[in-house]
Amino acid sequence: MKYIKLAFLLILAGLSIKAMAQETKPSNCQLSIGADFATSYLWRGFELGNSPAVQPWGEFSYKGFTLGTWGSYSFSGDNKEVDLYAKYTFGNFSLNFVDLFFPGYEDLDQNFFNFSQSSTGHCAELGLSFNGSEKIPFSVFGGIILYGTSTDPDPNDSTSMNYSPYFEIKYLGNLNDNPYEVFAGFTPTESTFYQTNGFSFINVGATAKKSIKITDNFSLPIKLTLSTNPEIKKIYLSLIVSI
């Protein structure tokens, strides 16, 4: 019940935040802020945290460049994450760099300004994505870990990076004006980060999206994801409400 009450309060706060964020901006600039309420935090075939989570975000865009931040805070307090990212979009392609940091995680150094390869609590990924088009209803993403030996050690040498790559293909569909996605994510290598011994599918499932009309000028987006990680034999169901 307390989770439901908190979600309701977050939605009300989000209505005010969204109204402030939609002030008039120069045509080439855009500032956006918001938050998601997730019944569980799913990421690439893994469930992070043992409870629902609130996930705030904000970003500034100028033409094709975007700078942003995203975070996740589980209600139980067992999982916290703060990410900073930069993205450049050109046509249907995007080049992404994201730095992930995990406040409060005991096994990682909590000094945010420590970027030493062997001890940093950061983990960074460089990725390239094709975002699909009207004629090509598929998106493709590929990413590789750039630094963070303590987060992604080589399975055969804990003092070396493994650079765990991850690839994901999505089919982008639409049914009765409701978007949906069918996706398959895999890593081609042995990885401590993804808990694999070689080529493995680790994130397979589908997502359905819908907007619930609240007023004439505001709708509440929701997203339902059913996914499985065949490698660790897990299945997940998560609902996300965006504000």
C-alpha positions as CSV (number, residue, x, y, z in Angstrom):
1,M,0.0,0.0,0.0
2,K,2.8,2.4,0.8
3,Y,4.3,1.9,-2.7
4,I,0.9,2.8,-4.2
5,K,0.7,6.0,-2.1
6,L,4.2,6.9,-3.1
7,A,3.5,6.3,-6.8
8,F,0.5,8.5,-6.6
9,L,2.4,11.3,-5.0
10,L,5.2,11.0,-7.6
11,I,2.6,11.2,-10.4
12,L,1.2,14.4,-8.9
13,A,4.7,15.9,-8.6
14,G,5.4,14.9,-12.1
15,L,2.5,16.8,-13.5
16,S,3.9,20.0,-11.9
17,I,7.5,19.2,-13.1
18,K,6.3,18.5,-16.6
19,A,4.4,21.7,-16.8
20,M,7.5,23.7,-15.8
21,A,9.7,21.8,-18.2
22,Q,7.5,22.6,-21.2
23,E,8.2,26.3,-21.1
24,T,9.0,27.9,-24.5
25,K,12.6,27.3,-25.6
26,P,14.7,28.4,-28.6
27,S,13.9,26.1,-31.6
28,N,17.3,24.4,-31.5
29,C,17.4,23.9,-27.7
30,Q,15.3,21.7,-25.5
31,L,15.4,21.0,-21.8
32,S,13.4,18.0,-20.6
33,I,13.0,16.5,-17.1
34,G,10.8,13.7,-15.8
35,A,10.7,10.5,-13.8
36,D,9.5,6.9,-14.1
37,F,8.0,4.7,-11.5
38,A,9.0,1.0,-12.1
39,T,7.6,-2.0,-10.3
40,S,11.0,-3.5,-10.8
41,Y,14.2,-2.3,-12.5
42,L,15.0,-4.5,-15.4
43,W,18.3,-4.1,-17.3
44,R,19.6,-6.4,-20.0
45,G,18.2,-9.6,-18.6
46,F,18.8,-8.8,-14.9
47,E,16.6,-7.5,-12.1
48,L,18.4,-4.8,-10.2
49,G,17.1,-4.3,-6.6
50,N,14.5,-6.1,-4.6
51,S,11.6,-3.6,-4.8
52,P,9.9,-1.0,-7.0
53,A,12.1,2.0,-8.0
54,V,11.7,5.6,-8.9
55,Q,13.9,6.7,-11.8
56,P,14.4,10.5,-12.4
57,W,16.0,11.9,-15.5
58,G,16.9,15.1,-17.2
59,E,18.5,16.1,-20.4
60,F,19.5,19.1,-22.5
61,S,19.5,18.9,-26.3
62,Y,21.0,21.2,-28.9
63,K,20.3,20.1,-32.5
64,G,21.7,16.6,-32.6
65,F,23.6,16.7,-29.3
66,T,22.2,15.6,-26.0
67,L,23.6,15.7,-22.5
68,G,21.7,14.0,-19.8
69,T,21.5,12.2,-16.5
70,W,19.4,9.2,-15.3
71,G,19.1,7.6,-12.0
72,S,17.4,4.7,-10.2
73,Y,16.5,4.5,-6.5
74,S,14.8,1.3,-5.2
75,F,12.3,1.8,-2.4
76,S,14.1,-0.7,-0.2
77,G,17.4,1.2,-0.6
78,D,19.3,-1.8,-1.8
79,N,20.0,-0.4,-5.3
80,K,21.1,3.1,-6.3
81,E,22.4,4.3,-9.6
82,V,23.4,7.7,-11.1
83,D,24.3,7.8,-14.8
84,L,25.7,10.7,-16.9
85,Y,25.5,10.4,-20.7
86,A,26.2,12.2,-24.0
87,K,24.5,11.3,-27.3
88,Y,24.9,12.5,-30.8
89,T,22.1,11.7,-33.3
90,F,22.7,11.9,-37.0
91,G,19.8,10.7,-39.2
92,N,18.6,7.4,-37.9
93,F,21.8,6.7,-36.0
94,S,22.9,7.6,-32.5
95,L,26.4,7.5,-30.9
96,N,26.1,7.1,-27.1
97,F,28.5,7.4,-24.2
98,V,27.2,6.6,-20.7
99,D,29.0,6.6,-17.4
100,L,27.3,4.5,-14.7
101,F,28.0,5.0,-11.0
102,F,26.5,3.1,-8.0
103,P,26.3,5.0,-4.8
104,G,26.2,2.8,-1.7
105,Y,27.3,-0.4,-3.4
106,E,29.8,-1.9,-0.9
107,D,31.9,-3.8,-3.4
108,L,32.7,-0.6,-5.4
109,D,34.8,2.4,-4.5
110,Q,32.4,5.3,-3.5
111,N,34.8,8.1,-4.5
112,F,33.0,9.6,-7.5
113,F,36.2,11.2,-8.7
114,N,38.3,8.1,-8.7
115,F,38.7,7.0,-12.3
116,S,41.6,4.6,-11.8
117,Q,41.0,1.6,-14.0
118,S,41.7,-1.0,-11.3
119,S,39.6,0.5,-8.5
120,T,37.0,3.0,-9.9
121,G,33.4,2.5,-9.0
122,H,32.4,3.8,-12.4
123,C,31.5,1.7,-15.4
124,A,31.3,3.3,-18.9
125,E,30.0,2.1,-22.2
126,L,30.3,3.4,-25.8
127,G,27.4,2.4,-28.0
128,L,26.1,2.9,-31.6
129,S,22.5,2.4,-32.5
130,F,20.3,2.4,-35.6
131,N,17.0,3.7,-34.4
132,G,14.7,2.3,-37.2
133,S,12.6,4.2,-39.8
134,E,9.2,4.0,-41.4
135,K,10.6,1.6,-44.0
136,I,12.8,-0.4,-41.6
137,P,10.9,-1.2,-38.4
138,F,13.9,-2.5,-36.6
139,S,16.4,-0.9,-34.2
140,V,19.9,-2.3,-33.6
141,F,22.2,-1.4,-30.7
142,G,25.8,-2.4,-30.0
143,G,27.9,-1.3,-27.0
144,I,31.2,-2.1,-25.4
145,I,32.4,-1.4,-21.8
146,L,35.3,1.1,-21.9
147,Y,36.6,1.1,-18.3
148,G,36.0,-0.2,-14.8
149,T,38.1,-3.3,-14.1
150,S,36.5,-3.7,-10.7
151,T,33.1,-3.8,-12.5
152,D,34.0,-5.8,-15.5
153,P,37.1,-8.0,-14.8
154,D,38.4,-10.5,-17.4
155,P,37.2,-13.9,-16.2
156,N,40.8,-15.2,-16.6
157,D,42.6,-12.2,-15.1
158,S,40.9,-10.1,-12.5
159,T,43.4,-7.3,-13.0
160,S,42.4,-6.8,-16.7
161,M,39.3,-5.4,-18.4
162,N,37.0,-7.8,-20.3
163,Y,35.3,-5.0,-22.4
164,S,32.0,-7.1,-22.4
165,P,30.1,-6.3,-25.6
166,Y,26.3,-6.3,-25.8
167,F,24.1,-6.3,-28.9
168,E,20.3,-5.9,-29.1
169,I,17.9,-6.1,-32.0
170,K,14.3,-4.8,-31.7
171,Y,11.3,-5.1,-34.0
172,L,9.2,-1.9,-33.7
173,G,5.5,-2.6,-34.2
174,N,2.2,-0.9,-33.7
175,L,-1.2,-2.4,-32.9
176,N,-4.3,-0.2,-32.8
177,D,-2.1,2.9,-32.3
178,N,-0.3,1.2,-29.4
179,P,3.5,0.7,-30.0
180,Y,5.2,-2.5,-29.1
181,E,8.7,-4.0,-29.3
182,V,10.0,-7.5,-29.6
183,F,13.7,-7.7,-28.6
184,A,16.6,-10.0,-28.3
185,G,19.8,-9.1,-26.6
186,F,23.0,-11.1,-26.5
187,T,26.7,-11.0,-25.7
188,P,29.1,-12.8,-28.0
189,T,31.8,-13.5,-25.4
190,E,32.6,-14.9,-22.0
191,S,31.7,-12.1,-19.5
192,T,31.9,-11.7,-15.7
193,F,29.7,-8.6,-16.1
194,Y,26.9,-10.6,-17.9
195,Q,27.6,-13.9,-16.1
196,T,28.2,-15.8,-19.4
197,N,30.7,-18.4,-20.5
198,G,30.5,-17.5,-24.2
199,F,28.0,-16.4,-26.8
200,S,24.7,-16.2,-25.0
201,F,21.2,-14.6,-25.3
202,I,20.6,-12.8,-22.0
203,N,17.6,-10.5,-22.7
204,V,14.7,-11.7,-24.8
205,G,11.1,-10.4,-24.5
206,A,8.5,-7.9,-25.6
207,T,7.3,-4.5,-24.5
208,A,3.9,-2.9,-25.0
209,K,3.2,0.8,-24.6
210,K,0.0,2.8,-24.1
211,S,-0.9,6.3,-23.1
212,I,-3.8,6.8,-20.6
213,K,-5.6,10.1,-21.1
214,I,-5.8,12.1,-17.9
215,T,-6.9,15.5,-19.2
216,D,-7.3,17.0,-22.7
217,N,-3.7,18.2,-22.5
218,F,-2.0,15.4,-20.6
219,S,-1.7,11.6,-21.0
220,L,0.1,9.2,-18.7
221,P,2.5,6.8,-20.6
222,I,2.7,3.3,-19.3
223,K,5.0,0.4,-20.5
224,L,4.7,-3.3,-19.7
225,T,7.7,-5.5,-20.3
226,L,7.8,-9.3,-20.2
227,S,11.4,-10.6,-20.5
228,T,13.6,-13.6,-19.8
229,N,17.3,-14.3,-19.4
230,P,17.8,-17.8,-20.8
231,E,21.4,-17.9,-19.5
232,I,20.4,-17.7,-15.8
233,K,16.9,-19.1,-16.4
234,K,14.9,-16.1,-15.1
235,I,11.7,-14.5,-16.2
236,Y,10.5,-11.0,-15.3
237,L,7.4,-8.8,-15.6
238,S,7.7,-5.0,-15.0
239,L,5.3,-2.0,-15.4
240,I,6.7,1.5,-15.8
241,V,4.6,4.7,-15.4
242,S,6.2,7.8,-16.8
243,I,5.6,11.4,-15.6
